[in-house]
């Protein structure tokens, strides 16, 4: 800032000295022009009037009014009294065309010189006026530039502060998003674990239910230790006590079941023969899956358990043939869709 102020002061001093020199030069030029014009007018107008001579038939005549006015103007300008020397002769004087031409030329020169002086003054005044406007324009431009620079600096500072604030807000927003995402992931993992546990529990429940589906039950008078359920694999027995007798109705023939009760996943009860007939009927009908009469799916594992029970009661080859037909239906369906 100090160097800028010093340079500005030097420029101002230089401009002031240039203005003084130019002013002095203009004044000297004006004085010289006035001197030159005065010399020109003296040389042009301080002349003796010419007198023309005519024939002796004409008489002498005096100068007219216009000639006298022209002489008075010449005397005022030249600051001298014109002393025309007139030779009186016995001839008549008349207006001279040559003298008239010279007088007109002198008037034109006088008028031109006056116009030149006025034009010179006007041009100098115009030059001063333009110089004044140029200096003011420079000052205004300097002031505008300084104001513009300050405004730009302020704008840059404001922009920097706003950018810093935006960055801070963006960082906080990202931190909040990261925290929210972490919480959502934790909640998702927790929910997934709970769902997996529930699915595992349901699978275990289904497996246990399948193991207990096939019951080999005889409805007889109540004893203290009555075997109620027996699994298809006969690996475990469950001793249950009943306070009273329970009646089971077959879902297929709607008759009371006295023994060999089979309960499937939909909790419907069947005679063994009724359930076996339902299974064989659907397998012979090329069904890919076996369903209860309520349209509930009977799992393949349960089918295997029922047929294993049938192996103990009847011919093993017949039941093996039933399972082969069941799987052959599924195989045919798959190969038909593949090829």
C-alpha positions in Angstrom: 0.0 0.0 0.0 2.9 2.4 0.7 4.4 1.9 -2.7 1.1 2.5 -4.4 0.6 5.8 -2.5 4.1 7.0 -3.4 3.6 6.1 -7.1 0.3 8.0 -7.1 1.8 11.1 -5.6 4.6 11.0 -8.1 2.1 10.7 -11.0 0.1 13.7 -9.5 3.2 15.9 -9.3 4.2 14.9 -12.8 0.7 15.7 -14.2 0.8 19.1 -12.4 4.2 20.0 -13.8 3.0 19.0 -17.3 -0.1 21.1 -17.0 1.9 24.2 -15.9 4.3 23.7 -18.8 1.5 23.3 -21.3 -0.3 26.4 -19.9 2.9 28.5 -20.3 3.4 27.2 -23.8 -0.2 28.0 -24.8 0.1 31.5 -23.4 3.3 32.1 -25.3 1.7 30.7 -28.5 -1.3 33.1 -28.0 1.0 36.1 -27.5 3.0 35.2 -30.6 -0.1 34.7 -32.7 -1.4 38.1 -31.6 1.9 39.7 -32.5 1.9 38.0 -35.9 -1.6 39.1 -36.6 -0.9 42.7 -35.7 2.1 42.7 -38.0 0.1 41.3 -40.8 -2.6 43.9 -40.3 -0.1 46.7 -40.3 1.5 45.5 -43.5 -1.9 44.9 -45.1 -3.8 48.1 -44.2 -1.2 50.9 -43.7 -1.0 51.6 -47.4 -1.5 54.8 -49.4 -4.8 54.8 -51.3 -4.4 54.4 -55.0 -5.9 57.0 -57.2 -6.8 56.2 -60.8 -6.8 58.7 -63.6 -9.5 59.0 -66.2 -10.0 61.0 -69.3 -10.0 64.8 -69.2 -13.7 64.8 -70.0 -14.5 63.8 -66.3 -14.3 66.1 -63.4 -12.7 65.5 -60.0 -14.8 63.8 -57.3 -14.3 63.3 -53.6 -14.2 59.9 -51.8 -17.6 58.6 -51.0 -18.9 57.7 -47.5 -17.8 54.1 -47.6 -14.2 55.0 -48.4 -14.1 57.3 -45.4 -15.5 54.5 -43.1 -12.8 52.1 -44.4 -10.1 54.6 -43.7 -11.4 55.2 -40.2 -11.3 51.4 -39.5 -7.8 51.2 -40.8 -6.7 54.1 -38.6 -8.2 52.4 -35.5 -6.6 49.1 -36.2 -3.2 50.4 -37.1 -3.2 53.1 -34.5 -2.0 55.5 -37.1 -3.7 58.2 -39.1 -3.8 57.5 -42.7 -2.4 60.4 -44.7 -3.3 59.9 -48.3 -1.5 62.0 -50.7 -3.8 63.1 -53.3 -2.6 65.0 -56.4 -5.1 67.4 -57.4 -5.5 67.6 -61.2 -8.1 69.0 -63.4 -9.5 65.5 -64.0 -12.6 63.9 -62.6 -12.1 61.2 -59.9 -14.3 58.2 -59.9 -14.4 54.9 -58.0 -11.5 52.6 -58.8 -12.2 48.9 -59.3 -8.6 48.0 -58.4 -8.9 49.9 -55.1 -12.2 48.2 -54.4 -10.7 44.8 -55.0 -7.8 45.5 -52.6 -10.2 46.9 -50.0 -12.3 43.8 -50.2 -9.2 41.6 -49.9 -8.1 43.6 -46.8 -11.6 43.2 -45.3 -11.5 39.5 -46.0 -8.0 39.2 -44.4 -9.2 41.2 -41.3 -12.2 39.0 -41.0 -10.1 35.9 -41.4 -7.6 37.0 -38.8 -10.4 37.7 -36.3 -11.9 34.3 -37.0 -8.5 32.7 -36.7 -7.9 34.4 -33.3 -11.4 33.3 -32.1 -10.9 29.8 -33.4 -7.5 29.7 -31.7 -9.1 30.7 -28.4 -11.9 28.2 -28.9 -9.5 25.4 -29.7 -7.4 26.2 -26.6 -10.5 26.4 -24.4 -11.6 23.1 -25.9 -8.3 21.6 -25.2 -8.4 22.8 -21.6 -11.9 21.4 -21.3 -10.9 18.0 -22.7 -7.8 17.9 -20.5 -10.0 18.7 -17.4 -12.4 15.9 -18.3 -9.5 13.5 -19.0 -8.0 14.2 -15.5 -11.4 13.8 -13.9 -12.0 10.6 -15.8 -8.7 9.2 -14.6 -9.5 10.1 -11.0 -13.0 8.6 -11.3 -11.5 5.4 -12.9 -8.9 5.2 -10.1 -11.6 5.6 -7.5 -13.8 3.1 -9.2 -10.9 0.6 -9.5 -10.1 1.0 -5.8 -13.7 0.5 -4.8 -13.9 -2.5 -7.2 -10.8 -4.1 -5.7 -12.1 -3.6 -2.2 -15.4 -5.1 -3.2 -13.7 -8.1 -4.8 -11.6 -8.7 -1.7 -14.8 -8.5 0.4 -16.6 -10.9 -1.9 -13.7 -13.3 -1.8 -13.7 -13.2 2.0 -17.5 -13.8 2.1 -17.2 -16.6 -0.4 -14.4 -18.3 1.7 -16.5 -18.0 4.9 -19.6 -19.4 3.2 -17.6 -22.3 1.7 -16.1 -23.1 5.1 -19.6 -23.1 6.6 -20.9 -25.4 3.7 -18.0 -27.8 4.3 -18.7 -27.9 8.0 -22.4 -28.6 7.4 -21.6 -31.2 4.8 -19.2 -33.0 7.2 -21.8 -33.0 10.0 -24.4 -34.3 7.5 -22.1 -37.1 6.4 -21.4 -38.0 10.0 -25.1 -38.2 10.8 -25.7 -40.3 7.7 -22.8 -42.7 8.7 -24.2 -43.0 12.2 -27.7 -43.6 10.8 -26.4 -46.3 8.4 -24.5 -48.0 11.2 -27.6 -48.1 13.3 -29.7 -49.4 10.4 -27.1 -52.1 9.7 -27.1 -53.1 13.4 -30.9 -53.2 13.4 -30.9 -55.2 10.2 -28.4 -57.7 11.5 -30.4 -58.1 14.7 -33.7 -58.5 12.8 -32.0 -61.1 10.5 -30.7 -63.0 13.5 -34.1 -63.0 15.0 -35.7 -64.2 11.7 -33.1 -66.9 11.4 -33.8 -68.1 14.9 -37.5 -68.1 14.2 -37.0 -70.0 11.0 -34.7 -72.5 12.8 -37.3 -72.9 15.5 -40.1 -73.4 12.9 -38.0 -76.0 11.0 -37.3 -77.8 14.2 -40.9 -77.7 15.1 -41.9 -79.0 11.6 -39.3 -81.8 11.9 -40.6 -82.7 15.3 -44.2 -82.6 14.0 -43.3 -84.8 11.1 -41.7 -87.3 13.4 -44.9 -87.3 15.5 -47.3 -87.2 12.6 -47.6 -90.9 12.1 -49.1 -92.3 15.1 -49.9 -95.8 15.8 -52.7 -95.5 18.2 -55.3 -97.9 19.5 -58.4 -96.5 21.2 -59.1 -98.9 24.1 -60.2 -98.7 27.7 -57.9 -96.4 29.6 -54.9 -97.8 31.3 -52.5 -96.0 33.5 -49.6 -96.5 31.1 -51.1 -96.4 27.7 -48.8 -96.0 24.6 -50.5 -93.2 22.7 -47.9 -92.1 20.0 -45.3 -94.1 18.3 -42.9 -92.5 15.7 -42.5 -94.0 12.2 -38.9 -94.9 13.0 -39.9 -96.4 16.4 -36.9 -94.8 18.0 -38.8 -93.1 20.8 -42.1 -93.5 22.6 -44.1 -90.9 24.4 -46.1 -91.9 27.3 -49.1 -89.6 27.8 -51.9 -89.8 30.3 -55.4 -89.1 29.2 -58.1 -88.2 31.7 -60.8 -89.4 29.2 -61.2 -91.1 25.8 -60.9 -89.0 22.6 -62.7 -89.7 19.4 -60.9 -89.1 16.1 -62.8 -88.8 12.8 -61.2 -89.7 9.4 -61.1 -86.6 7.1 -61.6 -88.8 4.1 -64.4 -91.3 5.1 -65.8 -89.3 8.0 -65.9 -92.3 10.3 -64.5 -92.9 13.7 -60.9 -94.1 13.9 -60.3 -96.8 16.4 -56.7 -97.6 15.6 -53.8 -96.6 13.3 -54.4 -92.9 13.4 -52.4 -90.7 11.0 -52.2 -87.0 11.5 -50.6 -84.7 8.9 -49.4 -81.1 9.1 -52.8 -79.6 8.6 -53.9 -81.5 11.7 -56.4 -83.7 9.8 -56.7 -87.4 10.8 -56.9 -90.3 8.4 -57.2 -94.0 8.5 -54.1 -95.6 7.2 -55.9 -97.1 4.2 -57.7 -93.9 3.4 -54.5 -91.9 3.4 -52.7 -94.6 1.3 -55.6 -94.6 -1.2 -55.4 -90.8 -1.4 -51.6 -90.9 -2.1 -51.8 -93.7 -4.7 -54.7 -91.9 -6.4 -52.7 -88.7 -6.8 -49.5 -90.5 -7.9 -51.4 -92.4 -10.6 -52.9 -89.1 -11.7 -49.3 -87.9 -12.6 -49.4 -85.3 -9.8 -46.0 -83.9 -8.9 -46.9 -83.4 -5.3 -49.4 -85.1 -2.9 -51.9 -82.9 -1.1 -54.4 -83.4 1.6 -58.1 -83.1 0.8 -57.9 -79.6 2.2 -55.2 -78.9 -0.5 -52.4 -78.8 2.2 -49.1 -80.2 0.9 -47.9 -83.5 2.3 -44.2 -83.6 2.5 -42.1 -86.2 0.8 -40.6 -87.2 4.1 -44.0 -88.0 5.5 -44.8 -90.1 2.4 -41.7 -92.1 3.0 -42.7 -92.6 6.6 -46.2 -93.8 5.6 -44.8 -96.2 3.0 -42.2 -97.5 5.5 -45.1 -98.3 7.8 -46.8 -100.0 4.9 -43.7 -102.1 4.3 -44.1 -103.6 7.7 -47.7 -104.3 7.1 -47.9 -105.4 3.5 -45.7 -106.2 0.5 -42.5 -104.2 0.3 -42.2 -104.3 -3.5 -45.6 -102.7 -4.0 -44.7 -99.7 -1.8 -41.3 -99.4 -3.5 -43.1 -99.2 -6.8 -45.3 -96.4 -5.5 -42.3 -94.3 -4.6 -40.6 -95.0 -7.9 -43.7 -93.8 -9.8 -43.8 -90.7 -7.6 -40.2 -89.8 -8.4 -40.6 -90.8 -12.0 -43.4 -88.2 -12.4 -41.2 -85.5 -11.1 -38.3 -86.6 -13.3 -40.5 -86.7 -16.4 -41.7 -83.2 -15.6 -38.1 -81.8 -15.2 -36.8 -83.5 -18.4 -39.7 -82.3 -20.4 -39.1 -78.7 -19.4 -35.4 -78.9 -19.9 -35.4 -80.5 -23.3 
